[in-house]
């Protein structure tokens, strides 16, 4: 009977392969957040310019 603590080498190898994917995913999350903030700032700037017309 296998326990949860005894991981096979295949499972460990798979986990090692998915680690960089998690790092890339978090970097993409930061890029999306920054892009969203920049988009809202651009919309606010355009709205302020239209308001002055």
Rosetta blueprint (number, residue, H / E / L):
1 X L
2 X L
3 X L
4 X L
5 X L
6 X L
7 X L
8 X L
9 X H
10 X H
11 X H
12 X H
13 X H
14 X H
15 X H
16 X H
17 X H
18 X H
19 X H
20 X H
21 X H
22 X H
23 X H
24 X H
25 X H
26 X H
27 X H
28 X H
29 X H
30 X H
31 X H
32 X H
33 X H
34 X H
35 X H
36 X H
37 X H
38 X H
39 X H
40 X H
41 X H
42 X H
43 X H
44 X H
45 X H
46 X H
47 X H
48 X H
49 X H
50 X H
51 X H
52 X H
53 X L
